[in-house]
Amino acid sequence: MKKILLLLLAFCSFITYAAGELNMDEVNKYVSEKLNRDKEITFSYKINKTNNTLEGYSEEGKLVAVSSLKDDPGVVEMAGMKTKISEKNGKLNPVSEIYLPNGQLVVRNTYKFNRDTNIFLTGVVIAYVNGEVPYSADLKNFIDSIDRIQVENFENNKLALYTTYEINHKTQQITVKNGLSANVTITKAVLSINGLNGTMETYYENGKVNQKVAIKNGLFNGKVEKFSDKSGKLLGTGVMKDGLPDGEFIEYDETGKVISKVKYKDGKEIK
């Protein structure tokens, strides 16, 4: 699953950072005119061994992206793959799909924008939530143009992971849900857009809360609680610091009786 995410981010960075090799104003004009005319465009990718680059071409043979394999080796994963962008549902509701060389669909992104937005930059939102890029005024302005990103990951033509990023512009929060489908949620995090502060919950298969944990600066920081999948009673408490156990973790049985106590410091158990 991590590889699929890397492919998604590699695609976004591949398109975004080709500016040094191509006239991106010309490329953007071409892509825009193609989508306005046909409502759809497909890119295919191949390695140029002479220049040690990965190149992206439209189905009409137009060179639209070039990325150095030396500077960005991760994009090599895109070789032989195809990406299809569709605006059949309108410019504010585009869909992008990534296909393996054998034709299998691996990622489908469905977007909901509130104004004209560069779809190729949307990967920065996911990268920000994952702690890979810092918060900035430019990022905030870009996030303001997005209402929702839905990411469907497929393995062997079957849906393997369903992720949504919902932007609440009034509360300035982003809700990230991961699940097996639109109806089965495994984790849900509600975070401030600036700072990624909030909480995350994980769920049992029956839909009841498994764990709750506080998040600060995008990392687990603060109280963590674990609950019973049957009664919903508290079964454990602890404290996290910068993503690591730090403090006393207490485990309870269904009656509330303490079963065990363990202390941690910077992720290591204190004997």
VOBA-1610 file (N, C-alpha, C; in pm, whole numbers, padded with zeros to 5 digits, always signed):
BEGIN
Met+00083-00120+00000Met+00000+00000+00000Met+00087+00126+00000Lys+00199+00120+00072Lys+00289+00234+00075Lys+00342+00264-00065Lys+00365+00159-00144Lys+00416+00177-00279Lys+00316+00254-00364Ile+00187+00224-00346Ile+00084+00293-00422Ile+00085+00441-00389Leu+00098+00473-00262Leu+00103+00614-00222Leu+00224+00682-00282Leu+00338+00612-00284Leu+00459+00669-00343Leu+00440+00694-00491Leu+00368+00604-00559Leu+00340+00623-00701Leu+00256+00748-00721Leu+00157+00768-00634Leu+00070+00884-00644Leu+00150+01013-00626Leu+00235+01016-00524Leu+00315+01136-00499Leu+00422+01154-00607Ala+00475+01042-00656Ala+00574+01051-00763Ala+00512+01113-00888Phe+00388+01074-00919Phe+00319+01130-01034Phe+00301+01281-01018Cys+00256+01322-00899Cys+00232+01465-00876Cys+00362+01545-00886Ser+00470+01493-00826Ser+00596+01565-00830Ser+00654+01563-00971Phe+00632+01455-01042Phe+00681+01443-01180Phe+00622+01553-01267Ile+00491+01570-01257Ile+00425+01674-01337Ile+00462+01813-01287Thr+00462+01829-01154Thr+00482+01962-01095Thr+00621+02016-01119Tyr+00722+01932-01105Tyr+00859+01983-01107Tyr+00929+01967-01242Ala+00849+01957-01347Ala+00907+01950-01480Ala+00936+02089-01536Ala+00907+02191-01456Ala+00917+02329-01506Ala+01057+02364-01555Gly+01157+02303-01497Gly+01293+02337-01537Gly+01330+02284-01673Glu+01253+02185-01724Glu+01284+02122-01850Glu+01194+02168-01965Leu+01076+02216-01931Leu+00978+02251-02033Leu+00920+02390-02008Asn+00858+02445-02111Asn+00782+02568-02096Asn+00646+02529-02039Met+00630+02543-01907Met+00509+02492-01843Met+00386+02575-01878Asp+00405+02701-01914Asp+00290+02780-01960Asp+00233+02718-02088Glu+00324+02677-02175Glu+00281+02613-02300Glu+00216+02478-02271Val+00276+02400-02180Val+00220+02269-02145Val+00082+02284-02082Asn+00070+02378-01987Asn-00058+02399-01920Asn-00166+02442-02019Lys-00127+02526-02115Lys-00221+02570-02218Lys-00267+02453-02302Tyr-00172+02366-02340Tyr-00205+02248-02420Tyr-00301+02156-02346Val-00267+02127-02218Val-00351+02037-02138Val-00490+02096-02119Ser-00495+02225-02089Ser-00624+02292-02069Ser-00710+02288-02194Glu-00649+02317-02309Glu-00724+02315-02435Glu-00771+02174-02469Lys-00686+02075-02439Lys-00722+01934-02465Lys-00840+01893-02377Leu-00838+01931-02250Leu-00948+01897-02161Leu-01076+01973-02197Asn-01061+02099-02238Asn-01178+02175-02280Asn-01244+02113-02402Arg-01161+02060-02491Arg-01211+02003-02616Arg-01264+01861-02597Asp-01183+01775-02532Asp-01216+01632-02524Asp-01264+01586-02387Lys-01247+01674-02286Lys-01284+01641-02147Lys-01199+01529-02088Glu-01092+01492-02156Glu-01010+01382-02108Glu-00872+01388-02173Ile-00770+01349-02097Ile-00635+01341-02151Ile-00562+01227-02083Thr-00480+01155-02160Thr-00404+01042-02107Thr-00255+01065-02129Phe-00176+01041-02025Phe-00031+01052-02032Phe+00031+00913-02019Ser+00135+00889-02095Ser+00213+00766-02079Ser+00358+00805-02050Tyr+00431+00718-01982Tyr+00564+00753-01933Tyr+00668+00653-01979Lys+00783+00706-02019Lys+00893+00618-02060Lys+01025+00681-02022Ile+01125+00596-02007Ile+01259+00642-01968Ile+01339+00679-02092Asn+01403+00794-02085Asn+01498+00837-02187Asn+01638+00807-02131Lys+01696+00696-02175Lys+01824+00652-02120Lys+01936+00750-02154Thr+01927+00813-02269Thr+02032+00907-02310Thr+02043+01023-02213Asn+01927+01076-02172Asn+01925+01192-02082Asn+01905+01154-01936Asn+01885+01024-01911Asn+01857+00975-01776Asn+01737+01048-01715Thr+01631+01052-01793Thr+01509+01120-01750Thr+01388+01030-01772Leu+01281+01064-01702Leu+01151+01004-01729Leu+01069+01109-01801Glu+01007+01070-01913Glu+00932+01164-01993Glu+00786+01122-02002Gly+00699+01222-01999Gly+00556+01196-02010Gly+00502+01254-02139Tyr+00424+01173-02211Tyr+00367+01214-02339Tyr+00216+01198-02337Ser+00149+01289-02406Ser+00005+01273-02425Ser-00018+01169-02534Glu-00144+01126-02551Glu-00174+01028-02653Glu-00149+01083-02794Glu-00136+01215-02806Glu-00105+01279-02935Glu+00045+01292-02958Gly+00125+01243-02860Gly+00269+01247-02873Gly+00333+01375-02824Lys+00255+01459-02756Lys+00306+01586-02703Lys+00383+01561-02574Leu+00509+01608-02569Leu+00589+01597-02448Leu+00535+01695-02344Val+00492+01644-02229Val+00430+01730-02129Val+00505+01732-01996Ala+00599+01641-01978Ala+00672+01638-01850Ala+00806+01568-01867Val+00906+01621-01799Val+01040+01562-01798Val+01092+01570-01655Ser+01143+01458-01605Ser+01198+01458-01469Ser+01330+01384-01466Ser+01429+01442-01400Ser+01561+01382-01388Ser+01556+01264-01291Leu+01601+01149-01336Leu+01605+01032-01249Leu+01713+01046-01143Lys+01812+01129-01170Lys+01916+01154-01071Lys+01862+01237-00956Asp+01784+01340-00989Asp+01731+01430-00887Asp+01608+01374-00818Asp+01530+01295-00891Asp+01405+01242-00834Asp+01391+01095-00875Pro+01471+01006-00815Pro+01471+00865-00858Pro+01338+00794-00836Gly+01254+00846-00747Gly+01127+00779-00719Gly+01033+00773-00837Val+01047+00868-00931Val+00954+00870-01044Val+00978+00756-01143Val+01090+00683-01127Val+01117+00570-01216Val+01004+00468-01209Glu+00931+00468-01096Glu+00818+00376-01078Glu+00708+00401-01182Met+00708+00521-01241Met+00603+00555-01336Met+00631+00503-01477Ala+00751+00452-01502Ala+00786+00405-01635Ala+00690+00296-01682Gly+00634+00314-01801Gly+00541+00217-01857Gly+00398+00234-01811Met+00377+00324-01716Met+00243+00345-01663Met+00170+00454-01741Lys+00040+00465-01714Lys-00041+00569-01778Lys-00125+00640-01673Thr-00151+00766-01699Thr-00240+00845-01614Thr-00348+00907-01701Lys-00471+00894-01657Lys-00584+00953-01730Lys-00650+01059-01643Ile-00668+01178-01699Ile-00738+01287-01631Ile-00870+01310-01703Ser-00979+01313-01628Ser-01111+01334-01688Ser-01181+01453-01622Glu-01241+01536-01705Glu-01325+01646-01656Glu-01468+01630-01708Lys-01509+01505-01729Lys-01642+01478-01780Lys-01751+01521-01682Asn-01714+01531-01552Asn-01809+01578-01450Asn-01793+01725-01421Gly-01714+01795-01504Gly-01691+01937-01485Gly-01552+01967-01435Lys-01508+02090-01454Lys-01373+02129-01414Lys-01352+02125-01263Leu-01461+02142-01186Leu-01448+02142-01040Leu-01461+02003-00980Asn-01485+01903-01064Asn-01500+01765-01017Asn-01420+01667-01104Pro-01291+01693-01120Pro-01210+01605-01206Pro-01179+01471-01139Val-01137+01377-01223Val-01097+01244-01176Val-00964+01209-01241Ser-00870+01157-01163Ser-00744+01109-01219Ser-00728+00962-01186Glu-00673+00887-01281Glu-00652+00743-01261Glu-00511+00706-01308Ile-00447+00618-01231Ile-00314+00569-01266Ile-00324+00420-01296Tyr-00266+00380-01411Tyr-00272+00240-01455Tyr-00132+00182-01466Leu-00118+00057-01426Leu+00008-00015-01442Leu+00032-00046-01590Pro+00154-00085-01625Pro+00182-00121-01765Pro+00091-00232-01818Asn+00042-00320-01729Asn-00047-00428-01774Asn-00193-00384-01786Gly-00218-00255-01759Gly-00353-00203-01775Gly-00436-00203-01648Gln-00382-00258-01541Gln-00458-00262-01416Gln-00463-00124-01350Leu-00581-00087-01302Leu-00598+00038-01229Leu-00540+00023-01089Val-00455+00120-01045Val-00398+00113-00911Val-00444+00227-00822Val-00472+00343-00881Val-00518+00457-00801Val-00623+00535-00880Arg-00732+00568-00810Arg-00830+00661-00867Arg-00853+00773-00766Asn-00831+00898-00810Asn-00855+01015-00727Asn-00977+01090-00780Thr-01069+01121-00690Thr-01186+01199-00727Thr-01183+01328-00647Tyr-01192+01442-00715Tyr-01173+01572-00649Tyr-01302+01653-00650Lys-01311+01739-00548Lys-01417+01840-00546Lys-01350+01973-00514Phe-01342+02060-00614Phe-01283+02191-00598Phe-01393+02297-00587Asn-01360+02411-00529Asn-01456+02521-00524Asn-01416+02636-00615Arg-01301+02621-00682Arg-01259+02715-00785Arg-01159+02644-00875Asp-01128+02704-00987Asp-01036+02643-01082Asp-00903+02614-01014Thr-00859+02489-01019Thr-00743+02444-00942Thr-00655+02354-01026Asn-00525+02363-01006Asn-00430+02277-01076Asn-00430+02139-01012Ile-00488+02042-01080Ile-00500+01907-01026Ile-00365+01845-00996Phe-00261+01887-01071Phe-00130+01826-01054Phe-00061+01869-00925Leu-00114+01970-00859Leu-00055+02016-00733Leu-00119+01955-00610Thr-00226+01878-00630Thr-00302+01827-00516Thr-00223+01730-00429Gly-00120+01669-00485Gly-00039+01577-00407Gly+00028+01644-00288Val+00046+01777-00295Val+00111+01849-00185Val+00024+01847-00060Val-00108+01838-00077Val-00198+01831+00039Val-00176+01700+00115Ile-00169+01591+00040Ile-00144+01460+00101Ile-00006+01456+00164Ala+00091+01514+00094Ala+00227+01518+00149Ala+00232+01599+00278Tyr+00155+01708+00285Tyr+00151+01789+00407Tyr+00092+01711+00523Val-00018+01644+00500Val-00081+01563+00606Val+00014+01453+00653Asn+00095+01402+00563Asn+00191+01296+00598Asn+00320+01351+00659Gly+00327+01484+00677Gly+00444+01545+00740Gly+00563+01560+00649Glu+00540+01558+00517Glu+00651+01563+00422Glu+00682+01702+00369Val+00589+01796+00385Val+00613+01935+00346Val+00562+02026+00457Pro+00623+02144+00475Pro+00583+02234+00583Pro+00459+02317+00545Tyr+00395+02369+00647Tyr+00281+02459+00626Tyr+00333+02593+00576Ser+00256+02656+00486Ser+00294+02787+00435Ser+00170+02860+00389Ala+00186+02990+00364Ala+00074+03070+00315Ala+00028+03022+00178Asp+00122+02982+00092Asp+00088+02932-00040Asp+00010+02801-00029Leu+00053+02714+00063Leu-00017+02588+00084Leu-00159+02615+00133Lys-00172+02707+00228Lys-00304+02742+00281Lys-00395+02792+00170Asn-00344+02878+00084Asn-00422+02932-00026Asn-00467+02822-00121Phe-00379+02725-00143Phe-00413+02613-00230Phe-00520+02524-00165Ile-00503+02494-00036Ile-00600+02411+00035Ile-00738+02477+00035Asp-00740+02610+00037Asp-00867+02683+00035Asp-00948+02655-00091Ser-00883+02607-00196Ser-00954+02580-00322Ser-01011+02439-00328Ile-00983+02359-00226Ile-01022+02218-00227Ile-01128+02191-00120Asp-01232+02119-00156Asp-01332+02076-00059Asp-01312+01930-00020Arg-01268+01849-00118Arg-01258+01706-00090Arg-01165+01637-00189Ile-01087+01542-00137Ile-01008+01452-00221Ile-01041+01309-00178Gln-01080+01229-00272Gln-01109+01088-00245Gln-01008+01002-00318Val-00938+00915-00246Val-00834+00831-00304Val-00873+00684-00288Glu-00884+00615-00401Glu-00914+00471-00399Glu-00792+00396-00449Asn-00739+00307-00366Asn-00623+00225-00402Asn-00671+00084-00435Phe-00619+00031-00546Phe-00662-00101-00591Phe-00544-00197-00596Glu-00572-00323-00566Glu-00475-00431-00581Glu-00543-00545-00653Asn-00487-00586-00766Asn-00546-00691-00848Asn-00691-00660-00883Asn-00714-00534-00920Asn-00846-00487-00965Asn-00951-00484-00855Lys-00909-00497-00729Lys-01003-00490-00618Lys-00968-00373-00526Leu-01069-00305-00474Leu-01046-00193-00385Leu-00977-00242-00257Ala-00862-00183-00227Ala-00783-00225-00111Ala-00785-00122+00001Leu-00793+00007-00035Leu-00794+00113+00065Leu-00870+00233+00010Tyr-00954+00290+00096Tyr-01038+00403+00058Tyr-01008+00516+00155Thr-00955+00628+00103Thr-00913+00740+00187Thr-00980+00868+00139Thr-01027+00947+00234Thr-01085+01077+00199Thr-01021+01187+00283Tyr-01008+01303+00219Tyr-00958+01424+00284Tyr-01067+01529+00268Glu-01137+01559+00377Glu-01248+01655+00374Glu-01201+01786+00438Ile-01215+01896+00365Ile-01173+02026+00415Ile-01295+02104+00462Asn-01297+02141+00591Asn-01402+02226+00645Asn-01345+02367+00654His-01384+02453+00561His-01326+02585+00553His-01374+02677+00667Lys-01489+02647+00725Lys-01539+02729+00836Lys-01460+02702+00964Thr-01437+02575+00994Thr-01364+02540+01117Thr-01214+02534+01095Gln-01172+02542+00966Gln-01030+02532+00930Gln-00972+02399+00979Gln-01047+02292+00950Gln-01004+02157+00986Gln-01007+02066+00864Ile-00924+01964+00870Ile-00923+01861+00768Ile-00951+01727+00835Thr-01047+01653+00781Thr-01081+01522+00834Thr-01029+01416+00738Val-00944+01328+00790Val-00885+01223+00708Val-00940+01088+00754Lys-01003+01017+00662Lys-01059+00885+00693Lys-00991+00780+00606Asn-00954+00668+00669Asn-00902+00552+00597Asn-00995+00434+00623Gly-01026+00360+00519Gly-01114+00246+00538Gly-01102+00147+00425Leu-01186+00043+00434Leu-01187-00060+00331Leu-01285-00025+00220Ser-01375+00069+00249Ser-01472+00116+00151Ser-01530+00246+00204Ala-01626+00301+00131Ala-01690+00425+00176Ala-01771+00402+00303Asn-01808+00278+00329Asn-01893+00246+00444Asn-01818+00182+00561Val-01691+00147+00542Val-01614+00082+00648Val-01490+00166+00678Thr-01492+00236+00793Thr-01382+00324+00832Thr-01293+00254+00934Ile-01162+00261+00911Ile-01065+00202+01003Ile-01008+00309+01096Thr-00974+00425+01039Thr-00922+00536+01120Thr-00986+00667+01074Lys-00998+00759+01169Lys-01047+00893+01137Lys-00971+00994+01220Ala-00912+01093+01153Ala-00839+01200+01222Ala-00902+01334+01185Val-00929+01416+01287Val-00981+01551+01266Val-00872+01646+01314Leu-00814+01722+01219Leu-00696+01801+01247Leu-00712+01946+01202Ser-00648+02036+01274Ser-00644+02175+01230Ser-00558+02183+01104Ile-00600+02265+01009Ile-00521+02279+00886Ile-00383+02337+00918Asn-00380+02436+01003Asn-00253+02496+01044Asn-00201+02424+01168Gly-00100+02342+01150Gly-00038+02274+01263Gly-00070+02127+01275Leu-00179+02083+01212Leu-00220+01942+01221Leu-00236+01898+01365Asn-00316+01974+01440Asn-00345+01940+01579Asn-00489+01890+01589Gly-00511+01785+01670Gly-00646+01733+01685Gly-00645+01595+01748Thr-00730+01508+01698Thr-00741+01373+01753Thr-00758+01271+01641Met-00723+01148+01673Met-00746+01037+01579Met-00814+00924+01653Glu-00908+00859+01586Glu-00975+00741+01639Glu-00953+00624+01544Thr-00934+00505+01601Thr-00933+00382+01522Thr-01055+00301+01563Tyr-01100+00213+01472Tyr-01227+00144+01494Tyr-01213-00007+01477Tyr-01294-00080+01554Tyr-01306-00224+01537Tyr-01391-00253+01414Glu-01395-00378+01373Glu-01475-00417+01258Glu-01624-00392+01281Asn-01667-00395+01409Asn-01808-00371+01438Asn-01844-00223+01442Gly-01744-00138+01418Gly-01769+00006+01413Gly-01744+00079+01543Lys-01723+00005+01652Lys-01697+00070+01781Lys-01554+00123+01788Val-01537+00226+01871Val-01405+00288+01884Val-01306+00193+01949Asn-01191+00177+01888Asn-01083+00094+01941Asn-00989+00180+02027Gln-00936+00287+01965Gln-00844+00376+02035Gln-00873+00522+02002Lys-00837+00609+02096Lys-00839+00754+02074Lys-00703+00807+02114Val-00649+00897+02033Val-00518+00953+02064Val-00512+01099+02021Ala-00447+01180+02103Ala-00430+01322+02072Ala-00316+01340+01972Ile-00330+01439+01884Ile-00228+01468+01783Ile-00188+01615+01792Lys-00059+01639+01790Lys-00006+01775+01789Lys+00109+01780+01690Asn+00106+01880+01604Asn+00209+01895+01501Asn+00221+01770+01414Gly+00106+01704+01391Gly+00102+01588+01303Gly+00151+01459+01365Leu+00189+01462+01493Leu+00239+01342+01561Leu+00153+01311+01683Phe+00154+01185+01725Phe+00083+01147+01847Phe+00147+01219+01965Asn+00070+01305+02030Asn+00119+01380+02145Asn+00005+01395+02245Gly+00021+01335+02363Gly-00083+01348+02464Gly-00148+01216+02498Lys-00269+01224+02547Lys-00339+01108+02601Lys-00381+01010+02492Val-00366+00880+02522Val-00416+00775+02435Val-00504+00682+02519Glu-00617+00641+02463Glu-00710+00555+02534Glu-00749+00437+02445Lys-00768+00321+02509Lys-00813+00202+02437Lys-00943+00152+02500Phe-01036+00107+02414Phe-01169+00068+02460Phe-01203-00075+02418Ser-01298-00134+02490Ser-01345-00270+02461Ser-01430-00271+02335Asp-01412-00375+02253Asp-01493-00386+02131Asp-01634-00434+02162Lys-01656-00484+02284Lys-01789-00535+02321Lys-01866-00434+02405Ser-01808-00391+02516Ser-01879-00303+02608Ser-01852-00155+02585Gly-01741-00124+02518Gly-01701+00014+02500Gly-01631+00072+02622Lys-01609-00012+02724Lys-01543+00034+02846Lys-01395+00061+02823Leu-01340+00149+02905Leu-01199+00184+02896Leu-01112+00065+02937Leu-01018+00027+02849Leu-00930-00087+02876Leu-00784-00046+02891Gly-00754+00080+02861Gly-00615+00121+02873Gly-00597+00270+02854Thr-00494+00325+02919Thr-00460+00466+02903Thr-00308+00479+02894Gly-00264+00588+02834Gly-00121+00612+02823Gly-00096+00752+02772Val+00032+00783+02753Val+00072+00915+02705Val+00174+00898+02593Met+00154+00975+02484Met+00248+00974+02373Met+00319+01108+02365Lys+00444+01104+02318Lys+00522+01227+02298Lys+00596+01216+02166Asp+00562+01305+02075Asp+00626+01308+01943Asp+00624+01171+01875Gly+00509+01103+01888Gly+00489+00975+01820Gly+00538+00854+01895Leu+00595+00872+02016Leu+00649+00760+02093Leu+00585+00751+02230Pro+00571+00629+02284Pro+00521+00616+02422Pro+00613+00689+02518Asp+00554+00767+02609Asp+00635+00844+02703Asp+00552+00870+02829Gly+00569+00784+02927Gly+00489+00795+03049Gly+00435+00660+03089Glu+00335+00661+03173Glu+00279+00536+03226Glu+00161+00487+03141Phe+00167+00362+03103Phe+00058+00295+03031Phe-00007+00194+03125Ile-00138+00210+03142Ile-00212+00124+03235Ile-00317+00045+03157Glu-00323-00085+03183Glu-00420-00174+03119Glu-00524-00220+03222Tyr-00652-00218+03182Tyr-00762-00258+03271Tyr-00838-00376+03211Asp-00908-00450+03299Asp-01000-00551+03249Asp-01139-00488+03238Glu-01238-00568+03200Glu-01373-00517+03177Glu-01437-00461+03304Thr-01388-00501+03421Thr-01446-00453+03547Thr-01379-00325+03595Gly-01272-00285+03525Gly-01199-00165+03566Gly-01078-00194+03653Lys-01053-00322+03677Lys-00938-00361+03759Lys-00809-00346+03679Val-00707-00292+03743Val-00577-00274+03677Val-00511-00409+03654Ile-00473-00434+03530Ile-00406-00559+03494Ile-00254-00541+03491Ser-00212-00428+03436Ser-00067-00405+03424Ser-00038-00256+03417Lys+00086-00223+03453Lys+00137-00087+03442Lys+00278-00093+03386Val+00303-00012+03284Val+00435-00007+03222Val+00471+00139+03198Lys+00596+00174+03229Lys+00643+00311+03207Lys+00740+00316+03091Tyr+00727+00425+03013Tyr+00813+00445+02897Tyr+00880+00582+02903Lys+00996+00591+02838Lys+01065+00718+02820Lys+01122+00721+02679Asp+01073+00816+02601Asp+01119+00829+02462Asp+01105+00698+02385Gly+00994+00628+02411Gly+00964+00506+02336Gly+01025+00379+02392Lys+01107+00392+02495Lys+01172+00275+02552Lys+01113+00244+02690Glu+01090+00114+02714Glu+01033+00073+02842Glu+01134+00093+02955Ile+01084+00147+03067Ile+01167+00167+03185Ile+01146+00048+03278Lys+01250-00025+03301Lys+01241-00144+03389Lys+01243-00104+03535
//
